[in-house]
Amino acid sequence: MLAIESLVKRFGGLLATDHLSLQVARGDIHAIIGPNGAGKTTLLHQLSGEIVPDEGSIVFDGREITREPAYRRALSGLARSYQITSVFPEFTALENVVIAVQAHAGHSFRFWRPALREPALVEPARAILAQVALTQRAHTPVATMAHGERRQLEIAMALAGRPKLLLLDEPMAGMSHHEAAGVVTLLAALKSKYTIVLVEHDMDAVFALADRITVLVYGRPIATGTPDEIRANREVRDAYLGDAEALS
């Protein structure tokens, strides 16, 4: 689904992405982990089109997108969530997803008719809310929702574009243990339907969800493998994960 070849991004004298190559298989959850400053979010910025790499190539679903703008990538099936939740707090959960569905519909339907009276918008929005276990919160103002629910809603909005690939940037950030467990359950349910690139610091979540893991240090991958292979990798332990007891 995704092939990255010798990707380089420099910011002055800082080499944020250092000739990075990796492949993400269709249907996998591929986790990107590493210490702060390793270049994980910079990598996602390049994949989503917010930053143009200096060298290298990105091929998505068989088509090179290295220099395509973000909106074209979104329309071709690449969706992203962010470290900081990006939703409309003054609207309900359903209205947020309706807006996302409408954004990908290619037209605005009847200009003077309320969007919530358009079945072509509301029905898919309700189905997406059910997918992320927010059916009971459909008419709840987002401003009153818990942090974990807002993160679930942001994933719902990403799903509105019927993506082929989801880029998730720390979806468990700032969550309680209970909230994080809910998002792990959600992502596990999405696993069979979407290819996912997951940047996450919660190692319990990463090892529970990922098919493959790539470890970044100073912008370059030091290891890629299955969760068991990453657990057993001495270089990874020394650079990031810590001792064996921390991985048990």
N, C-alpha and C positions, 0 to 999 in steps of 0.2 A: 504493500500500500504506500509506503514511504521509503525513499532511498536518498540518503544524504551522503555526499561525496566531497571530502577534503574541504569542508566549510571553514572559512576564516573570517573573523571580524575583529578589527582593531579600533580602539578608541585612543588616539594619540599613541603613546608608548605602551599601552595596555593591550595585550593579546587576549581578548575575551573569549574567542572561539579559535582553537588552535588545530587547524587541519582535521576537523572532526568528521568521521565517517560512521554511519550506522544505518541499519535497515530495520524497518518495522513491518512485521508480517501482518497480512490481512486477518482481522479478527482477534489479534493479540491485545493485551494490555502491556505496553512497554514502559517501564518506569525509568525515569532519569533521576538519579540521586547524586548527592555530593555536598560538601561543606558550603557554607555561605561564601559567595564570591566565586563559585566554581564555573559560572556561566550558564546555569540552567535556564533562567528566565530570558537571558539574551538569546539562547538557542530558540526558545519558543517565539520570541519576537521575530526572528528570521523565518521561522516556519510559517507564521501567520501573516507575514508581509509587512510588519510594522518597522522592521529594520532590513536594509538590503545588505547582504554579505559582500565582503571585499573580494573573496575568491570562493571557488567551489560551486556545487550545484545541488538543487533540491528537486527531486522528481516525485510527484504525488499522483498516484493511481495511473502511472504510465505516461504522465505529461510533465515536462519540465516547467516549474513555476518560480525559478530562482529570483526573477525580477518582476513577477506579476504583482500588481497592487493587492492590498488586503481584501478589497471588496470582491475582486474576481476569484480569489481563493475561497472566500466564503460562499459565493454562488456555485462554485464547483464542488462543494461538499466538505470544506475544512472549517470547523467551528472551534471557538476558544472560550475558556473562562479565565478569570484573572485572580491574582492574589487578593485584591480588594474587590469585594462584591459589587457588581455593577447592575443594579436593578432600579426600578422607579418606586421609591418608598411611598409616594402619595397615591399610588394605584393599588388595586387588589392583585392577588396572585394571578387570577384569571386574566385580568386586563394586561398584566405584564406579558403573559404568554401570547395573548391575542395580538399584541403589538409586534412580537417577534414573528408570529405566523404571517401577519400582514406584510412585514418587511421582506419576507421571502416569496410573497405571492406574485410579485411583479406588477401589481396595480393596486389602487386604493379602493376598489369597489365603488359603492355609491358615496360620493363625497359628503353629502349632508346626512347620511344615515348613520346612527351610532354603530360602532364596530361590534358591540355586544348583541346587536340584532342581526348580524351576518352569520348564518349557520356555517358557511364555508370557512369562517375564521374561528368561531366558538367551538365547534365540534372537535377539530383537531387539537385546539388548545386544551380542552377538557381531557382528551385522550392522553396528551403529554403530561398533564398534571397527575393523572392516574399512574403513569409510568414511573413518576418520581415520588409516589406516595403522598401527594398533596391534595388529593380530591376534597378532603374535608376542610381544606384551607382556601378553597377557590375564591371565596368572597371576603377573605380577610385582608384588610389593608396591610401592605408589606411592612409599613413602619411599626406595626405591632407584632410582627413575627420574630421568632427566635433566630439567632445567628445561623444555626444549622439549617433551619428551614429556608432562609434566604439563599444559602449556598445551593440547596436542592433546587430552588426556583431558578437560580442562574443556570444550572445544568439543564433545566427544562427549557429555558429560552434558547440555549445552544442547540437543543434537540429539535427546535421548531423549524430549523432549516434542513431537516432530514440529512444530517451530515454523514459522510463516509468515514471521517476521522475527527475525533475529539481531542483537542489539546487542553488539558486540565492543569492549571498552575496552582498547586497547593490547595486543593479543594477542602482539606481538613484544617486549614490554618485558623487558629483562634477558637477551635471547638473544644467543648468538654469531651470527656471520654465517651459519654452516652451519645452525643451528637455525632462524633466521629464514627462510632459503630454503625449509626444509621446510614451515613454516607458510604461506608464500606459495603453495607448490604445493598444499597442502591447501585453502586458501580459493579458489584458482582452480578446483579440482575441485568445490567446493560451489556455485560461482557460478551454475550453471545450475539449481540446485534450490531455492535460498533467496534471499530478499531480505536484504541485510546492510547495517547501518549500522556503519561502521568508524571508530573513533577511533584514530589511530596517529601516532607521531612519525617512524617510519621512512619517509622520503619515497620511497626506492626501491620499497618495498612498496606504498605508496599509488599511485604512478604506474603500477606494474605491474598493479594489481588494479582500481582504481576506474573505474566508468563515469562518475560525476560526483563532484565535490569541492566542498565548502563550506568556506570559510575564515572562522574566527571570530576576532575581535579585540575584547576587552573586552565579550564577551557578545553581540556582534551580527555578522551575516554581512557581510563586505565584498565577497565574490565567490562565485558558484556557477557551475560550468561543467564542461566536459570537462577531462581532464588537459592537453590542448594549450592550451585557453583559460586555464587557471590558470597554466601555465608562462609564458604570454605577458603576463599581467596585471601591469602596472607597480606598482599599489597593493599587490598581493599580495607581489611581490618586496621592496618597500620595508618592508612590515610584518612579513614572516615568512620568506619563502623565500631571500632573499639575491640575489646577482647571477646573471647568466645562466649563468656557468660552473658554479655550484652546481647548476643544474637540468639540465645536459647529461648 
